[in-house]
Amino acid sequence: MIKVIYRDGVEDLVTQKFLDILLYLGEVQMFQREKDWTVVGVDSIRAESRQIFTGEDRRLHQQTSVQPLSMCS
């Protein structure tokens, strides 16, 4: 669990996934990392440093298709 301080000063413990949501919504003033506190808008955070991926999406399979089931009479 990660300790956070909301914009209104209330402290809470949240999961990493919920922290990501709170950061996206702009609800967190600061959160605690392993050794120190990170101040949103001042310190670098992962969500801001992500770059858009422009490479080929290897998960897509161009040749894959689904054939309809044939019913035997």
N, C-alpha and C positions, 0 to 999 in steps of 0.2 A: 504494500500500500504506500501511496505517496501523500505526504502532507502538503496541503495547499492552503492559501489564504485568498479568499474571494475578494472582489473589489469592495465589498461592504465591510471587510475586516474579519469576517467569520472564518474560523479555521475548520478544516475537515481532512479526512483521509479518504483517498479515492484510488481506483485502479488506474493503470496506465491508459487503458482504452477510454475510460471516462475523462481522464485528464486531457486526452487529445480532443475530445468533444468540447470540454470546457474552454480549452484554448481557442478552438475554432469559433466558439460563440463569444469569446472575449470576456468571459466571466471570472477569470483568474488574475489576481494581481501578482502573485508570486507562488512558486512551488519549490520544494526542497529536493535537491539532487543528493547524491551520495555524501558529498562533503560540504556543500554550501547551498544557499538559496539562490534561485534564479528569478530575477525581476522581469516580468513580461513587458516588452517594449524597450527594455534597456539592454538586457543580456541576450546573447544569441541563443535561439532555440531551434530544434530540429525542423519543426514545421515551416519555419521561415527560410531555412537553408535548402529545402528540397528543390531540385531542378526538374523541369519537365523532361521526360524521357522521349527522345526523338528516334530511337532505334527501332528495328523490326520487332514486332511482338511475336515471339517464338511460340507462344501458347496457342496461337490460332493455327488450325490445320486446314489448309486450302482444299485438300482433296477429300476431306471427310464429308460424307452426306448420309442422311438417314433415309433408308428405303422403307416404303410402307409395307406393313405386314400383309401377306396374301392369305386369304381365307380359303381353305380347301373345302370343296363341296362333297 
